[in-house]
Amino acid sequence: MLLVTGVSGALGKLIAAGLAGRADAVLASRDPQYGERRIDFDDPASLDFTGVATLLLISAGYGEDDVVITRHGAVIDAAERDGVAHIVYTSLASAGDHLPYALPHRWTERRLRSGRAAWTVLRNGLYAELLAWLAAPDAEGRITAPLGGGKLAAVARRDLAEAACRVALDPAPHAGRVYDLVGEEAVGGAELAEALGAVYTPGTMAQARERVAASGAAPFQVPMLVGTYSAIAHGFMDGTAGDLRALLGRAPTGALDVIGGKAA
C-alpha cells in the first residue's frame, strides 16, 4: 500500500488527483476535509503507518527550521517503527542550497540516508506558480520584483505531481536515487513582462522586504521570500539540467505556459 501525506496542500491535491480511484493508494492529511486517513505531523498519536509499504512524504511546508525538522523526524521515526519499506520525499532542488529554507530539506535527506527504509529524494525546483506570485504585475502593469537580470528554472507544479506519482507507485527502481526536478527553461523578469504584457522595472531587496513585511506574512516568512528573490537575482537558480523529462517520459511544461495560462 502507498500512503501519501499532506494531500490538502497545493502539490498534494494534484498528487491526490493523479492517484484517484486507486485501491492501493491511501491519501492522508491533518485536515479532515481531505484524505481518507488523518496524519498530523504535530500529533504523534496520528502517525500510524501500519500496513504501509511505500510512504510519499510531502514536505511539511515552510516554518521555522526546528518545527519542520521535528515534524519530518517524527514521521520518519514512526514509518520505520511500523515497517514502511520505502520513503519517497519531496525535497528542494540542489540549487536551492542558497535558499533560507533549504536546511530542513537537507536534514531530512540525511535522516533518510541513515535510516532503515529504502528512500528516494525528489528535489523539486521552485514552482512556476510561485514565480508568478513573486513577480506579479502591480495595478499599473509593472513588475517590480527585485529579480535583477537573474532567471529561475521554474517548474510546473502539475509536472512535479506526475513525477511523484510515477516514482511512488513503482519505487524499487528509484531506490537510493536523488532526482533534480527543475524546468528546462530559465525565466526572468524581462521574459515574464513580455509574456504578461507588463513592464519590468525591478525594485530593490529593501523595497521587497518592506512590501512582504506589510503583507501580513509571518516573521520567519519575510527572510524566506526576500532570500528567494536574492538567489534568483544573483544567478543561483537558473540551472536547467535535471531529471524531470526522464521521469515524465515527455518534455516538461514550460514555465511561461503555466504563468500565461496556456498549460492544460
N, C-alpha and C positions, 0 to 999 in steps of 0.2 A: 504494500500500500504506500502511496505517495501522500504526504501531508504538506500543505503549503500554508505558511504563516502570513499574517498581515494582508489579507485579501481585501481589507477596507481601504487601503491606500491606492494611489493612482496606478502604480505599477501592478499592485496586487489584483486590482479589479480586472486589468487586462489579462493577467495570467489566469485568473478565475474563469474568464470568458473563454480562454483557449482550452481549458480543461472541462468545460461544461458538459455534463452528461456522462462523464467517465466514472464507471463504478469503482475504479482503482485509485481514485484521487479524492482526498478529503480537504476541504477548504476551511481554514481556521482564522479567527480574528478575535480581538478583545471586544469588538463591538457586536452586540447580539443581533444587529440588523444584517450582518454579513456572515457568511460561512456556516458550516454545519457543526463546528466544534469551537468551544471557547478556549483560546490560548492567549493569555495575558502575560506578557513578559515580566510584569511587575507583581504577579501573583503566583508564587511558587506552586500553590496547590493546583493551579490550572495546567501546569506543564507536564502533561501526561502524554507520552508518545508510545504507549503500549501498542504493539502490532504494526508500528510504522517501520517500513523498510527504508524508505528514502524521505528525507526532510528537505524541503526547499525553504531555506531560511532567508526571508526577505529582511533586509536590514531594518533595525528598529526605528530608523528615522533620525533626524537631526536633533541633538540635545547636547547637553554638556558631556564631555568625554566620559566622566565617571558613570553617568547614567546609562549611556549607550553600551559601554563595556560591561557593566553589571548585567544588563539585560541579555546581551549576547552570551556572556559567560553562563548565565543561569540556564538558558535554552540548551546550549551545547552540553552542559553537565547533565541535564535531565535526559537529553537524547541519548547520550552514552549510557546512562543508568538503565534506560529502557530498551537498549539493544538496537537502536537505529543503526543500520549498516552503512548508510551513505548520506552525507550532508552536502547539499548544494547551496552556496552562499552568494548573494548578490552584493558585491563589494564595489569599490571605486576604481576607475581606470588608473593605470600606472602613472600617467601624467598628473593625476590628482594628488600625488605626494606633496605638491606645493599648496594644496588647499587646506584651510584651517580645520576641516572636518575629516581629514584623512586618517588620523591616528586610531580611532576606534575600529576602522575597517582593517587596518594593518594588524592591529592587535588580534582581531577576530581571526584573520587568516593564520596568524602564528599559533593561536589556540587550536585551530583545526589541525594544523600540521603536527601538533604534539599530542593529539588525541587518539582515540581508539577506532573511530569510524573512518571509512574512506571519505574523501572530500573532493569537491570541485569548486573552484572560485570563478565567478563571473564578474570580471572587473568592468562594471558598466560606466560608460562615458556620461558626461553631463547631457541632459535631455535637450533636444531642440525646443521642447515646450518651455523649459526653464529659460533658455536663451531668449525666447520670445517675450517672456515676462520681464527678464532683467533689462532688456533693451526695447521695451515697448515705446512707441512714439507718444509724445505728450499731446495735449489738446491742439497744439499749433502745428502738429506734424513733424516735430523734431525728435530725433533720437539723441538723448544727451548722456546715455550711459558711458562711463569712462573706460571704453574699450581700447582707446588709442588706435594703433594700427594692428592690434592683435586679432587673432582669429581663434575660433573654437571648433573642434571636430565633433560637433553636436550630433546626437543620435536620436532617432525616433523612439519614443518610449514603447510603442507597439512592437517594434523590431526586437527590443530587449525582452519583452514579454514572450514573444515567439521563441527566441533563443532559449530562454529559461525553461519553457515547456519542453522543448526538444531534448535538452540535456537531462532534465529531471525525470522524464518518462523512460529514459534509457541511460542511466548514469554510468554503468560499468565501463564503457569505452572512454569515459572522460575522467576516470579516477586519477587523482593527483595532478590534474591539469589546471592551469591558470589561463583564462582567456581574456584578452583585452578587447572590449566591445565598444569601439568608437566609430564615428561616422567616417565616410570616405571623402568627405568634402568639408574643408575648414571654412567657416563663415565669420566675417567680421562686421563691424558697424556699417561700412560702406555697402556691402552686399545686402545687408538687412534693409537699409534705407532704399536701395534700388528696388528690392522685391516688394516693399510695402508702400512705395510712393512717398517716402518721407525724406527728410534732410538729416544728415549725420553731422551733428555739432557736439562732439564729445566734451563732457564736463570733466571735473577733477574728482579724485578719490574723496577729498574732503566734502565736496558737494554731495556726492553719493552717500557718504556716511551720514550726513545730516538728513538727507531725504529718507534713508532707511530707518534711522532712529525715530523720525517723526511719523513713520507709517504705523506705529504700534507694534513693531517687531519686538520679540523678547530680547533682553540684553545680549545673550550669547549669539543671537542670530545676526547682529549688526556686523561684527568682525567676520563672520562666515560669508556673508554676502559681499562685503567690501573686498575680502580676500579672494573671492571668486572673480570679481572684476579685475583685480590686480593680476591674478595668474593668467587670465586671458589676455589682458592688455600687454603684458610683458613677454608673451610668446611661449608660455609653458603648456598650452592646451591645444596646440594646432596640429599635433601629430595624427596622421590618418591611417597609419599601419596597424591593422588589427585582425581579429578573427571572426568578425561578425558575418561576413559574406560566407565563409566556410560553414559556419553553424546553420545559417539560414538556407544555404543552397541557392541563393539568389543575391542580386545586388541590394544593399540596404537602401531604405527610403532616404531621399535627400532631405537635409535639414530645411532648406528653403521651401521644399514642397510641403513639409509639415507646418512651417511658420506661415506660409502663404495660403494654407488651407487647401492645397491641391492633393494631398495624400488621402487615400481612402481610409 
